[in-house]
Amino acid sequence: MAKKTIRNIPQDRAPIPAQEPAVRAHNFDEVSLGFRLEDALVESERCLVCPNPQCVPACPVNIDIPGFIVNRVQAPSGALLGAIVDHGIAAPEELDALFRKLGKPMGPFELNDFTGLDISYDARNYFAKAISADLAPFKLMELKVAAGEYGKKTGRGFYDWSKGRPEINLNKATEKVDPKDILAVQINEATKLIEWGVATAEDIDKAIINGTGNKKGPMEDAQQFEPENLVSRLERLSRGFNKKIFEPTGMIREGKYLNDQN
């Protein structure tokens, strides 16, 4: 497969330097609305595939950027969840209980513990360097890693694992967080990849479905939102958490993500 020549690419779209290892398996921390079945891999021919043999393969990736499609689209939701915790809006268990009530088998913080906070920490630092400082580890994660509390492997992380899998009290599910905000930042990131020519909406949705087990991809989910709604949500999140990465794209502002506008 012939490779495209890339010129004048912004920093957050630049090809991954040879000395920087791509964030590959075990980068589960950005999983937010689904449970990762397998991590997606980019092969030498730059085709995104799911290692699950039952998955439909081949989503072409046209331009190299830091992070694979699944990780890149979901990275901002990890940043949002961390910011929610750091701002004292909701605690990890309150958020995990919310996700469990939404039908997910494991919330994002319990999943971080299960796969290892040290791995999530390294992945977020990589994204902070390669994409945006907005994606850096949040304060509570930094404290846990500094204390050597990596989750299940050390017996303690966000939860106490000394007696096995922690019991999440579903009665603690927060009502202060709108799950659609989490979806909105994923849609926003997906539209960046489309604007930059990295992948099509169909490619992104296929990657997310194959890589996470979600029933829908972000671009299909985006059809439920009017542009004014998405813009308002994203601007509120960007201002409230001082994260430029949440600012709405031109594609969202102009409503070009809607199927009847394509």
C-alpha positions in Angstrom: 0.0 0.0 0.0 1.5 3.3 -1.1 2.1 5.8 1.7 0.9 9.4 1.4 3.3 12.3 1.6 2.4 14.5 4.6 3.2 18.2 4.7 2.4 21.0 7.0 0.8 18.8 9.6 0.0 20.4 13.0 1.9 19.0 16.0 -1.0 16.9 17.2 -1.2 15.2 13.8 2.5 14.6 13.3 3.6 11.1 12.6 4.8 9.2 15.7 8.6 9.5 15.9 10.5 6.3 15.4 11.9 6.4 19.0 8.5 6.8 20.5 6.7 3.5 20.9 3.1 3.6 19.8 0.6 3.2 22.6 -0.5 -0.4 21.9 -2.0 -3.2 23.9 -3.2 -2.5 27.4 -4.1 1.2 26.8 -7.6 0.7 28.2 -8.0 3.9 30.2 -9.9 5.8 27.5 -12.6 3.2 27.4 -15.7 5.1 28.6 -18.9 4.0 26.9 -17.9 0.4 26.2 -15.8 -2.5 27.4 -12.7 -3.2 25.3 -12.9 -6.7 23.7 -9.4 -6.4 22.3 -7.1 -3.5 21.7 -6.9 -2.4 18.1 -3.6 -2.7 16.3 -2.2 -0.8 13.3 -0.3 -3.2 11.0 2.6 -2.1 8.8 0.2 -1.5 5.9 -1.6 0.9 8.2 -4.9 -0.9 8.2 -6.8 -0.9 11.4 -8.0 -4.4 12.3 -9.5 -6.0 15.4 -7.5 -9.1 16.5 -10.9 -10.8 17.3 -11.3 -13.2 14.4 -15.1 -12.6 14.4 -14.6 -8.9 13.7 -14.9 -7.4 10.3 -11.4 -6.3 9.4 -9.8 -3.4 7.5 -10.4 0.2 8.3 -7.9 2.3 6.2 -5.9 4.8 8.1 -4.8 7.5 5.6 -2.4 9.6 7.7 -0.3 8.6 10.7 -1.1 10.4 13.9 -0.3 9.7 17.6 -2.6 7.0 18.9 -4.7 4.5 17.0 -8.3 5.4 16.1 -10.0 3.8 19.1 -7.5 5.2 21.6 -7.4 8.7 20.0 -11.2 9.1 19.8 -11.6 8.0 23.4 -8.7 9.9 24.9 -10.6 13.1 25.6 -13.3 11.2 27.5 -10.6 9.9 29.8 -9.4 13.5 30.3 -13.0 14.6 31.0 -13.6 11.8 33.6 -10.3 12.7 35.3 -11.2 16.4 35.4 -14.6 15.6 36.9 -12.9 13.7 39.7 -10.2 16.4 40.2 -12.9 19.1 40.4 -14.7 17.2 43.1 -17.9 16.8 41.0 -18.0 13.0 41.4 -15.7 10.3 42.9 -14.5 7.3 41.0 -17.0 5.0 42.5 -19.9 7.4 41.8 -18.9 7.5 38.2 -18.3 3.7 37.9 -21.7 3.2 39.5 -23.2 5.4 36.8 -21.6 3.4 34.0 -22.8 0.1 35.6 -26.3 1.5 35.8 -26.0 2.3 32.1 -25.4 -1.4 31.5 -21.6 -1.5 31.2 -19.9 -4.5 32.9 -17.2 -2.3 34.4 -16.7 1.4 34.9 -13.7 3.3 33.7 -11.9 3.6 37.1 -12.4 0.0 38.0 -11.1 -0.9 34.5 -8.0 1.3 35.1 -7.4 -0.6 38.3 -7.8 -3.9 36.5 -5.4 -3.2 33.7 -2.9 -1.2 35.8 -2.8 2.5 36.7 0.9 2.6 35.8 0.0 1.6 32.2 -2.7 4.2 32.0 -0.4 6.8 33.5 2.3 6.2 30.9 -0.2 6.2 28.1 -1.7 9.5 29.2 1.8 11.1 29.5 2.5 9.9 26.0 -0.6 11.6 24.7 0.1 14.7 26.7 3.5 15.0 25.0 2.4 13.9 21.5 -1.1 15.5 21.3 -2.0 18.0 24.1 -1.2 18.7 27.7 -5.0 18.5 28.3 -4.6 14.7 28.1 -2.1 14.4 30.9 -2.8 12.2 34.0 -5.3 13.7 36.4 -4.2 14.6 39.9 -5.7 11.6 41.7 -4.1 9.2 39.3 -0.7 10.9 39.8 -1.1 10.5 43.6 -1.9 6.8 43.2 1.0 6.1 40.9 3.4 8.0 43.1 2.3 5.9 46.1 2.8 2.7 44.1 -0.9 1.9 44.1 -1.4 0.5 40.6 -4.7 -1.3 41.1 -5.3 -5.0 41.1 -1.7 -5.9 40.6 -0.6 -4.2 43.9 -3.8 -4.8 45.8 -4.9 -1.1 45.8 -5.6 1.6 43.3 -8.8 3.6 43.1 -10.2 0.6 45.0 -9.1 -2.0 47.5 -8.5 -5.3 45.7 -7.0 -7.2 48.7 -10.2 -9.3 48.9 -10.9 -9.6 45.2 -12.9 -7.5 42.8 -14.3 -4.5 44.6 -18.1 -4.2 45.2 -19.4 -1.1 43.4 -22.4 0.4 45.3 -24.8 1.2 42.4 -26.8 3.4 44.8 -23.9 5.9 44.6 -24.3 6.6 40.9 -23.8 10.3 40.4 -26.6 12.5 39.0 -24.1 15.3 38.5 -22.7 14.0 35.2 -24.5 13.8 31.9 -23.2 10.7 30.0 -23.9 12.7 26.8 -21.1 15.0 27.7 -18.7 12.0 27.5 -20.1 11.0 24.2 -19.8 14.6 22.9 -16.0 14.8 23.4 -15.6 11.5 21.6 -17.7 12.8 18.7 -15.6 16.0 18.7 -12.3 14.0 18.5 -13.7 11.8 15.8 -14.6 14.8 13.6 -11.0 16.0 14.0 -9.8 12.8 12.4 -12.3 13.3 9.5 -11.3 16.9 9.0 -7.6 15.9 8.8 -8.3 13.1 6.3 -7.1 10.4 8.8 -10.2 8.3 8.3 -13.9 8.5 7.3 -16.9 8.5 9.6 -17.5 4.9 8.5 -13.9 3.9 9.3 -14.1 5.4 12.8 -17.4 3.8 13.7 -16.2 0.4 12.5 -13.0 0.8 14.5 -14.9 1.7 17.7 -17.5 -1.0 17.3 -14.8 -3.7 16.6 -12.4 -2.4 19.2 -14.8 -1.7 22.1 -17.9 -3.8 21.6 -20.1 -0.7 21.5 -23.2 -1.2 19.4 -22.7 2.1 17.7 -19.7 4.3 16.7 -19.5 8.0 17.7 -20.4 9.3 14.2 -23.6 7.3 14.2 -24.4 8.4 17.7 -23.7 12.0 16.6 -26.9 11.9 14.5 -29.0 12.4 17.7 -27.5 15.8 18.4 -28.3 19.1 16.8 -25.2 21.2 16.1 -26.2 23.9 18.5 -26.5 21.2 21.3 -23.1 19.8 20.6 -21.4 23.2 20.3 -23.0 24.3 23.6 -21.9 21.2 25.4 -18.4 21.3 24.2 -17.9 25.0 24.8 -19.2 24.5 28.4 -16.8 21.7 29.0 -13.9 23.5 27.5 -14.5 26.6 29.6 -15.4 24.7 32.8 -12.4 22.5 32.8 -10.0 24.8 30.9 -9.3 22.2 28.2 -8.8 23.4 24.7 -9.1 19.9 23.4 -12.9 20.0 24.1 -13.4 23.0 21.8 -15.9 22.1 19.0 -14.5 21.6 15.5 -15.6 23.4 12.4 -17.3 20.2 11.3 -19.5 20.3 14.4 -20.1 24.0 14.3 -21.3 23.8 10.7 -23.3 20.6 11.2 -21.4 18.8 8.6 -21.3 15.6 10.7 -25.0 15.1 10.0 -25.7 12.4 7.4 -28.2 14.7 5.5 -25.4 17.3 5.2 -22.8 14.9 3.6 
